[in-house]
Amino acid sequence: MLMFPEIDPVAFHLGPLSVRWYGLMYLFGFVSGYLLLSYRAKKPNSGWTTEQVSDLIFYGALGVILGARIGYVLFYNFGPFLDNPLSLFEVWKGGMSFHGGFLGVLLAMFLFARKTSKNMWDILDFAAPIVPIGLGAGRIGNFIGGELVGRATDVPWGMVFPHIDNLPRHPSQLYQATLEGLVLFIILWTFSMKPRPRFAVSGMFGMFYGIFRFSVEFVRQPDAQLGFVAMDWMTMGQLLSLPMIIIGAGMIVYAYQRKPTQSD
């Protein structure tokens, strides 16, 4: 079995300001996303400019951060929120939900589409391939912080998180970083290298993210305040991922069966 390396969650200090690894992971995701989308925007007939990419990242960052925090409070911590509504702003205590961030991004992209007169689904198809970079980086941040640990296991690579207990556990954060980050990025970036019908890339993102998240939840420790939310085995993460799998698969089928319109 392995021992959790007990990494200091604070990367460095700038005077009285503590810069945490988790925040740096978010920054890495946004900067990497900007660079990769700018690269694609410079290709002939991309329909994008680097200035639009910059605005897209700004809107996306707001959607991710606000949506992820609000989603965590609503999906995972609603009881304590009712007791103390100001806990919504206590971001230093942790608590960010992917599914909340996903909904926040959808709203942000809707607003960005209205501003730029672009089709919202074209925007999502363009941006989807870079999202796994942020997801993977975020899971590395979870691992450094020693949070969202896996369930107890006897596999050789089981890891003991001393601040939790002395049981070897699945390093589920690393599983998610690999699947939701690296593998999903390779799938989407490769798939989107060729022209695809509207909805296809977004559908691929939703379907594969949902599959990967649903699968890893079987070895991830359920949230202590929720436990299993259905059938004594389904977690909140799995419950929220099911619609993504179904809707994502449906979007792919629809993308290849529909007749392209003039706006395509």
C-alpha positions as CSV (number, residue, x, y, z in Angstrom):
1,M,0.0,0.0,0.0
2,L,1.0,3.6,-0.5
3,M,1.0,6.6,1.8
4,F,-0.5,9.9,0.9
5,P,2.4,12.3,0.4
6,E,0.8,15.0,2.7
7,I,1.4,17.9,0.2
8,D,1.0,21.4,1.6
9,P,-2.2,22.7,0.0
10,V,-0.6,26.2,0.0
11,A,1.8,26.4,-3.0
12,F,3.4,29.7,-1.9
13,H,2.7,33.0,-0.2
14,L,2.5,36.5,-1.6
15,G,2.8,38.6,1.5
16,P,-0.4,37.9,3.5
17,L,-2.0,36.1,0.6
18,S,-1.8,32.3,0.5
19,V,-1.9,30.9,-3.0
20,R,-3.3,27.3,-2.9
21,W,-2.6,24.5,-5.4
22,Y,-6.3,24.2,-6.1
23,G,-6.5,27.8,-7.3
24,L,-3.5,27.3,-9.4
25,M,-5.1,24.2,-11.0
26,Y,-8.1,26.4,-12.0
27,L,-5.7,29.0,-13.4
28,F,-3.8,26.3,-15.4
29,G,-7.1,25.1,-16.9
30,F,-8.2,28.6,-18.0
31,V,-4.8,29.5,-19.4
32,S,-4.4,26.2,-21.3
33,G,-7.9,26.5,-22.6
34,Y,-7.2,29.9,-23.9
35,L,-4.0,28.9,-25.7
36,L,-5.5,25.8,-27.3
37,L,-8.7,27.6,-28.5
38,S,-6.6,30.5,-29.7
39,Y,-4.6,28.0,-31.8
40,R,-7.8,26.7,-33.4
41,A,-9.2,30.2,-33.8
42,K,-6.2,31.1,-36.0
43,K,-6.9,28.3,-38.5
44,P,-8.5,29.4,-41.8
45,N,-12.2,29.7,-41.7
46,S,-12.5,28.9,-38.0
47,G,-15.1,31.6,-37.5
48,W,-13.3,32.8,-34.4
49,T,-10.9,35.5,-33.4
50,T,-8.5,35.4,-30.5
51,E,-10.5,38.3,-28.9
52,Q,-13.6,36.2,-29.0
53,V,-11.7,33.3,-27.4
54,S,-10.6,35.7,-24.6
55,D,-14.2,36.7,-24.0
56,L,-15.3,33.1,-24.1
57,I,-12.8,32.0,-21.4
58,F,-13.9,35.0,-19.2
59,Y,-17.6,34.0,-19.5
60,G,-16.7,30.3,-19.0
61,A,-14.6,31.1,-15.9
62,L,-17.4,33.0,-14.3
63,G,-19.9,30.2,-15.1
64,V,-17.6,27.5,-13.7
65,I,-16.7,29.2,-10.5
66,L,-20.2,30.6,-9.6
67,G,-22.0,27.5,-10.9
68,A,-19.7,25.1,-9.1
69,R,-20.1,26.8,-5.8
70,I,-23.8,27.3,-6.0
71,G,-24.2,23.7,-7.3
72,Y,-22.3,22.3,-4.4
73,V,-24.5,24.1,-1.9
74,L,-27.7,23.0,-3.6
75,F,-26.8,19.4,-4.5
76,Y,-24.5,18.4,-1.6
77,N,-24.8,20.9,1.3
78,F,-28.3,22.3,1.2
79,G,-29.2,21.6,4.9
80,P,-26.3,23.6,6.3
81,F,-26.9,26.3,3.8
82,L,-30.5,26.8,5.1
83,D,-29.0,27.1,8.6
84,N,-26.4,29.6,7.4
85,P,-27.0,31.1,4.0
86,L,-23.7,33.0,4.2
87,S,-21.9,29.7,3.9
88,L,-22.5,30.1,0.1
89,F,-19.6,32.6,0.2
90,E,-17.3,30.5,2.4
91,V,-15.3,29.2,-0.6
92,W,-12.1,28.8,1.5
93,K,-13.8,25.9,3.2
94,G,-13.9,24.0,-0.1
95,G,-16.9,22.6,-1.9
96,M,-17.2,22.9,-5.7
97,S,-19.6,20.7,-7.8
98,F,-18.8,19.8,-11.4
99,H,-22.5,19.5,-12.3
100,G,-23.2,22.9,-10.8
101,G,-20.2,24.3,-12.8
102,F,-21.6,22.6,-15.9
103,L,-25.0,24.3,-15.5
104,G,-23.2,27.6,-14.8
105,V,-21.2,27.2,-18.1
106,L,-24.4,26.5,-20.0
107,L,-25.9,29.7,-18.7
108,A,-22.7,31.7,-19.4
109,M,-22.5,30.3,-23.0
110,F,-26.1,31.3,-23.5
111,L,-25.3,34.9,-22.5
112,F,-22.1,34.8,-24.6
113,A,-24.1,33.6,-27.7
114,R,-26.5,36.5,-27.3
115,K,-23.6,38.9,-27.1
116,T,-21.8,37.6,-30.2
117,S,-24.8,36.4,-32.2
118,K,-23.2,33.0,-32.5
119,N,-25.2,29.8,-32.2
120,M,-24.9,28.5,-28.6
121,W,-24.3,24.9,-29.7
122,D,-21.5,26.0,-32.1
123,I,-19.9,27.7,-29.1
124,L,-20.2,24.6,-26.9
125,D,-18.9,22.3,-29.7
126,F,-15.9,24.7,-30.1
127,A,-15.1,24.9,-26.4
128,A,-15.9,21.3,-25.2
129,P,-12.5,19.8,-26.2
130,I,-10.6,22.0,-23.8
131,V,-12.8,21.4,-20.7
132,P,-11.1,18.1,-19.7
133,I,-7.9,20.0,-19.1
134,G,-9.6,22.0,-16.3
135,L,-11.3,18.9,-15.0
136,G,-8.1,16.9,-14.8
137,A,-6.2,19.8,-13.2
138,G,-9.1,20.2,-10.7
139,R,-8.8,16.5,-9.7
140,I,-5.1,16.9,-9.2
141,G,-6.0,19.8,-6.9
142,N,-8.4,17.5,-5.0
143,F,-5.6,14.9,-4.6
144,I,-3.1,17.5,-3.3
145,G,-5.8,18.6,-0.8
146,G,-6.4,15.0,0.3
147,E,-10.2,15.4,-0.4
148,L,-12.8,13.3,-2.2
149,V,-11.0,10.1,-1.3
150,G,-11.9,6.7,-2.5
151,R,-13.4,3.7,-0.7
152,A,-11.4,1.2,1.3
153,T,-9.6,-1.4,-0.8
154,D,-7.0,-4.1,-0.8
155,V,-5.6,-3.4,-4.3
156,P,-1.8,-3.0,-4.3
157,W,-1.9,0.7,-5.1
158,G,-4.4,1.5,-2.3
159,M,-3.3,4.7,-0.5
160,V,-3.6,5.6,3.1
161,F,-4.8,9.1,3.8
162,P,-3.7,9.6,7.5
163,H,-5.9,12.6,8.0
164,I,-8.9,10.4,7.1
165,D,-8.1,7.1,8.8
166,N,-5.5,4.3,8.5
167,L,-7.3,2.3,5.8
168,P,-5.8,1.9,2.3
169,R,-8.2,3.6,-0.1
170,H,-8.6,4.0,-3.9
171,P,-6.9,7.2,-5.0
172,S,-10.1,8.0,-6.9
173,Q,-9.0,11.6,-7.5
174,L,-6.2,10.2,-9.7
175,Y,-8.6,7.9,-11.5
176,Q,-10.8,10.9,-12.3
177,A,-7.9,13.0,-13.3
178,T,-6.9,10.3,-15.8
179,L,-10.4,9.5,-17.2
180,E,-12.1,12.9,-17.0
181,G,-8.9,14.7,-17.8
182,L,-6.4,13.0,-20.0
183,V,-8.6,10.3,-21.7
184,L,-11.5,12.6,-22.3
185,F,-9.3,15.3,-23.7
186,I,-7.7,12.9,-26.2
187,I,-11.1,11.6,-27.3
188,L,-12.6,15.1,-27.8
189,W,-9.6,16.8,-29.3
190,T,-9.1,14.0,-31.8
191,F,-12.8,13.8,-32.6
192,S,-13.0,17.5,-33.2
193,M,-10.0,17.7,-35.4
194,K,-12.3,17.0,-38.4
195,P,-15.5,19.0,-39.1
196,R,-18.4,17.4,-37.2
197,P,-22.1,18.2,-37.3
198,R,-23.6,20.6,-34.8
199,F,-24.2,18.9,-31.4
200,A,-21.8,16.0,-32.0
201,V,-18.8,17.3,-30.0
202,S,-21.0,18.5,-27.1
203,G,-22.8,15.2,-27.1
204,M,-19.5,13.3,-27.0
205,F,-18.4,15.4,-24.0
206,G,-21.7,14.8,-22.1
207,M,-21.8,11.1,-22.8
208,F,-18.2,10.2,-22.0
209,Y,-17.9,12.4,-19.0
210,G,-21.1,10.9,-17.6
211,I,-19.7,7.3,-18.3
212,F,-16.4,8.1,-16.7
213,R,-17.8,9.8,-13.6
214,F,-20.5,7.2,-13.1
215,S,-17.9,4.4,-13.2
216,V,-15.4,6.0,-10.8
217,E,-18.2,6.7,-8.3
218,F,-18.2,3.0,-7.6
219,V,-14.8,3.3,-5.9
220,R,-15.1,6.9,-4.6
221,Q,-16.3,7.4,-1.0
222,P,-19.9,8.8,-1.0
223,D,-20.2,12.3,0.4
224,A,-20.5,11.9,4.2
225,Q,-23.5,14.3,4.5
226,L,-25.5,12.4,1.8
227,G,-24.3,8.8,1.7
228,F,-26.1,6.8,-1.0
229,V,-29.1,8.6,-2.5
230,A,-30.9,5.8,-4.3
231,M,-31.2,2.0,-4.2
232,D,-28.5,1.8,-1.4
233,W,-25.7,2.0,-4.0
234,M,-26.2,5.1,-6.2
235,T,-24.3,8.3,-5.2
236,M,-25.3,11.8,-6.0
237,G,-22.5,12.0,-8.6
238,Q,-24.0,9.0,-10.4
239,L,-27.5,10.3,-10.2
240,L,-26.4,13.6,-11.7
241,S,-24.3,11.9,-14.4
242,L,-27.1,9.6,-15.7
243,P,-28.9,12.5,-17.6
244,M,-25.6,13.5,-19.1
245,I,-25.0,10.0,-20.5
246,I,-28.6,9.8,-21.9
247,I,-28.8,13.3,-23.3
248,G,-25.2,13.2,-24.7
249,A,-25.9,9.9,-26.5
250,G,-29.2,11.4,-27.8
251,M,-27.4,14.5,-29.1
252,I,-24.9,12.4,-31.0
253,V,-27.6,10.4,-32.7
254,Y,-29.6,13.6,-33.5
255,A,-26.4,15.3,-34.8
256,Y,-25.9,12.6,-37.5
257,Q,-29.5,12.1,-38.4
258,R,-30.6,15.7,-38.7
259,K,-30.4,17.6,-42.0
260,P,-27.9,20.5,-41.8
261,T,-29.5,24.0,-41.9
262,Q,-28.2,27.1,-43.5
263,S,-27.0,28.4,-40.2
264,D,-24.7,25.3,-39.9
